[in-house]
Amino acid sequence: MISALSNQLTPYLTDDSIASWENNILVYPIAQITPGIEANSVYFGHPVWGKTYLDACHRDEAFIDRWHTVIGNWEDKIVVDIGCGPGNLFASLQARCGTPKLLIGVDVSRGALEMAQAIGYTTVLADAQELPFVDGFADIVMVNASLHHCDDMVKMLAAAARIVKPGGLLVTDHDPQRASSNYKGLGLLLWNARLPIYIAIKRGGHTTLEESRWAQATEIHHRPGDGVTANMYYETLEPLGFRVNLYPHNRTVGAGVLEGEYGKPPWKCYLAQKLSGINANSAEAAMLIFCVARR
């Protein structure tokens, strides 16, 4: 089994001499285990929390429609899912997009990679900011809800872009847009009040104080006044030869996002924006950015 997996991956690795195979996962040492890396490893690899995340998140029809419209059929493609977690993207898209020729999942969480492996990923444990792959080999590179979980979002985005082949596709989604959460005054108070409520009603991701603490620790750049920006994408990707298209949205929009639809924000975000003087109907107020970049 390991020999077959090694044969699949070896042509695309820069140096596999420093890696080891552990339970059919190719493990690269991570130079510095930051608090963020530790939190992502613990939370998404937890046998209950990770499974709940796999079953509940990024599985809705709008999400599937949005991604399928951009990706199409990937059966003859080499696909890399960076920050794959327990495998939500493939679990959601397989029925529409088929099975890639090679599907590589990269994450810092061993437990999450074991779940991803069980549904069809070839798994690599590595720092997303220091990917152990050669340049320009992947047809499709996907980064979903992962940039904001990484310590250095620009470094991670550039690392993902590096491995996209000429003519290939880089798609990112579900990272919070900075301008949408510049909450102030009463808007900021409302936003900060949500966590005790989530814990009280045992909302997903917050069923216990411990789960809520680890979940919040993974959200490195999902805080008021933080997140991705349009300039971050343009300034990182265009010098690397990408044609960048950005589509702000509020999670509820499928393929219509490609036509400029934003969708409606959740009531708590809408109210926090109104109280903060943010135009809730503007592109800058959309919670997330869907990035489709062709090299």
C-alpha atoms as one frame of an Amber mdcrd trajectory, in Angstrom:
protein
   0.000   0.000   0.000   2.726   2.466   0.989   4.712   1.581  -2.125   1.724
   2.387  -4.348   1.105   5.689  -2.560   4.796   6.553  -2.751   4.832   5.872
  -6.480   1.867   8.184  -6.914   3.407  11.062  -4.983   7.157  10.792  -5.651
   7.154  12.576  -9.037   5.647  15.649  -7.378   7.739  15.853  -4.194  10.753
  18.107  -3.772  12.391  15.895  -1.146  10.831  12.828   0.394  13.987  11.845
   2.284  12.938  13.950   5.288   9.407  12.515   5.344   8.078   9.331   6.875
   5.053   7.163   6.216   2.766   6.824   9.226  -0.543   4.981   8.804  -0.374
   5.627   5.054   0.037   9.371   5.613   3.205  11.000   4.267   4.407  13.088
   7.207   6.780  16.033   6.841   8.247  17.599   9.984   6.849  21.048  10.761
   9.623  23.400  11.832   7.551  25.449  14.279   4.315  24.304  15.899   2.564
  27.626  16.469  -0.557  27.933  18.640  -2.586  28.160  15.445  -1.134  24.974
  14.001  -1.707  23.184  17.303  -5.334  24.365  17.439  -6.051  23.263  13.870
  -4.459  19.895  14.549  -6.495  19.302  17.703  -9.862  20.653  16.588 -10.166
  19.239  13.072  -8.561  15.960  14.084 -10.870  15.363  17.032 -12.920  12.199
  16.356 -16.204  13.913  17.240 -15.607  17.570  16.357 -13.896  16.717  13.068
 -16.659  14.299  12.064 -19.312  16.889  12.896 -17.439  19.418  10.745 -17.187
  16.934   7.874 -20.895  16.139   7.985 -22.193  19.689   8.427 -19.895  22.250
   6.805 -19.538  23.152   3.115 -22.137  20.576   2.136 -25.040  22.814   1.099
 -26.374  23.062  -2.453 -25.246  26.667  -2.990 -21.673  25.740  -2.093 -21.695
  22.692  -4.381 -23.231  24.641  -7.261 -20.651  27.421  -6.950 -17.663  25.086
  -6.960 -18.967  22.632  -9.558 -19.677  25.448 -12.014 -16.043  26.554 -11.831
 -14.337  23.154 -11.666 -16.534  21.020 -13.911 -15.322  17.446 -14.349 -11.940
  16.657 -12.759 -11.657  12.927 -13.525  -8.452  13.293 -15.574  -6.937  15.921
 -13.286  -4.340  16.125 -10.541  -6.092  17.952  -7.716  -4.521  19.292  -4.519
  -6.729  20.308  -1.585  -4.684  22.441   0.827  -6.045  22.589   4.348  -8.315
  19.713   3.402  -9.390  18.968   6.968 -11.454  15.772   7.144 -12.271  16.003
   3.413 -15.286  18.285   3.032 -14.540  19.408  -0.539 -14.327  15.941  -2.064
 -17.238  14.710   0.036 -19.350  17.555  -1.354 -18.178  17.575  -4.976 -17.554
  13.940  -5.878 -21.113  13.294  -7.053 -20.925  16.249  -9.471 -17.242  16.353
 -10.451 -16.283  12.678 -10.384 -13.038  11.241  -8.982  -9.723  12.944  -9.847
  -6.833  11.015 -11.331  -4.931  11.943  -8.167  -6.432  13.751  -5.177  -3.858
  15.010  -2.683  -5.000  16.361   0.664  -2.630  18.485   2.758  -3.237  19.381
   6.385  -1.467  19.785   9.732  -3.947  17.530  11.528  -3.206  13.820  11.550
  -6.709  12.971  12.748  -8.319  15.036   9.990  -6.093  13.399   7.370  -7.138
   9.951   8.568 -10.768  10.929   7.958  -9.900  12.404   4.543  -7.950   9.288
   3.620 -10.972   7.123   4.380 -13.016   8.900   1.695 -10.397   8.844  -1.048
  -7.623  11.360  -0.440  -3.911  10.639  -0.762  -2.768  12.448   2.359   0.255
  14.558   3.252   0.889  16.123   6.654   2.804  19.350   6.053   2.825  23.071
   6.746   0.671  24.766   4.086   3.113  27.663   4.085   5.987  25.332   3.123
   4.499  22.815   0.707   6.843  19.902  -0.136   5.857  19.825  -3.821   7.577
  20.725  -7.080   6.458  23.780  -9.012   3.611  23.731 -11.487   2.308  20.165
 -11.441  -1.348  20.449 -10.315  -4.298  20.975 -12.638  -6.491  22.261  -9.816
  -5.449  23.608  -6.419  -8.221  24.215  -3.901  -8.033  26.224  -0.678 -11.390
  26.248   1.077 -11.931  27.924   4.469  -8.205  27.545   5.087  -6.353  30.826
   4.517  -7.782  32.401   7.657  -6.732  29.354   9.697  -3.099  29.879   8.651
  -0.633  32.142  10.461   0.531  33.879   7.249  -2.256  34.048   4.679  -0.110
  35.609   1.938   2.585  32.984   2.337   0.026  30.181   2.163  -1.660  31.668
  -0.909   1.681  32.037  -2.677   2.643  28.460  -1.789  -0.638  27.196  -3.233
  -0.164  29.256  -6.395   3.355  27.941  -6.925   2.202  24.383  -7.565  -0.483
  25.267 -10.159   0.548  24.285 -13.678   0.302  26.726 -16.615  -3.348  26.744
 -17.665  -4.289  25.351 -14.262  -6.819  26.626 -11.779  -6.548  27.957  -8.235
  -9.830  28.275  -6.333 -10.262  29.646  -2.824 -13.429  30.282  -0.848 -14.933
  30.746   2.610 -12.335  33.116   4.005 -13.759  36.207   5.731 -13.454  39.511
   3.908 -11.779  42.086   6.142 -14.006  45.027   5.190 -17.165  43.119   6.105
 -16.262  42.915   9.779 -14.931  46.354  10.674 -17.387  46.371  13.557 -17.503
  49.298  15.934 -19.439  50.344  19.016 -22.709  48.464  19.429 -21.937  46.352
  16.364 -18.751  45.076  17.981 -20.548  44.397  21.268 -23.192  42.380  19.424
 -20.573  40.351  17.581 -18.648  39.557  20.756 -21.878  38.510  22.525 -22.533
  35.696  20.060 -20.138  33.139  21.607 -21.832  32.817  25.007 -25.129  32.377
  23.151 -23.642  29.691  20.880 -22.335  27.826  23.911 -25.649  28.148  25.743
 -27.613  26.673  22.821 -24.847  24.155  22.012 -24.516  25.376  18.434 -22.248
  23.275  16.199 -18.616  23.948  17.033 -19.564  25.181  20.500 -21.255  22.246
  22.209 -18.861  22.517  25.150 -16.538  25.182  26.499 -13.557  23.061  25.454
 -14.777  22.632  21.893 -15.568  26.346  21.607 -12.119  27.279  22.917 -10.308
  25.082  20.391 -12.614  26.137  17.548 -11.976  29.807  18.223  -8.229  29.219
  18.454  -8.230  27.924  14.864  -9.857  31.140  13.587  -6.603  33.082  13.421
  -7.788  35.730  10.943 -11.542  35.527  11.501 -11.861  38.427  13.897 -13.318
  41.931  13.576 -11.117  43.995  11.267  -9.154  40.983  10.015  -9.454  38.705
   6.997  -8.669  38.580   3.299  -8.743  41.571   0.947  -9.061  41.922  -2.805
  -5.608  43.511  -2.937  -4.108  40.494  -1.192  -5.255  38.248  -4.031  -4.254
  40.604  -6.831  -0.859  41.509  -5.363   0.028  37.886  -4.588  -1.302  36.094
  -7.653  -0.950  38.464 -10.606   2.872  38.671 -10.385   2.865  34.836 -10.537
   1.046  34.905 -13.868  -2.569  34.443 -12.769  -5.705  36.036 -14.159  -7.658
  36.730 -10.982 -11.436  36.956 -10.647 -12.965  37.715  -7.256 -16.586  37.200
  -6.255 -17.716  38.512  -2.840 -20.685  36.638  -1.400 -22.662  35.845   1.714
 -22.538  32.042   1.569 -26.065  31.523   0.255 -25.233  32.104  -3.432 -24.467
  29.305  -5.880 -23.305  29.841  -9.477 -25.044  33.215  -9.384 -21.984  34.559
  -7.577 -20.212  34.480 -10.958 -22.826  36.949 -12.209 -22.254  39.353  -9.324
 -24.859  38.140  -6.829 -23.898  38.648  -3.179 -26.775  36.992  -1.387 -28.105
  38.129   1.963 -25.919  38.135   5.078 -26.976  36.309   8.258 -29.068  38.547
  10.472 -26.362  38.864  13.133 -23.811  40.102  10.577 -26.357  42.423   8.945
 -27.267  43.964  12.287 -23.633  44.286  13.397 -22.801  45.995  10.099 -25.725
  48.409  10.338 -24.754  49.318  13.900 -21.162  49.862  12.722 -22.073  52.150
   9.818 -21.227  49.559   7.126 -23.360  49.479   3.966 -24.650  45.919   4.279
 -25.681  45.808   0.604 -22.238  46.569  -0.820 -19.609  44.187  -2.228 -17.259
  45.193   0.584 -19.839  44.045   3.152 -20.113  40.528   1.714 -18.797  38.085
   4.294 -16.604  35.951   2.033 -14.563  36.071  -1.177 -14.649  33.368  -3.838
 -11.406  33.550  -5.812 -11.081  31.895  -9.229  -7.579  32.345 -10.639  -6.286
  30.843 -13.877  -2.560  30.604 -14.566
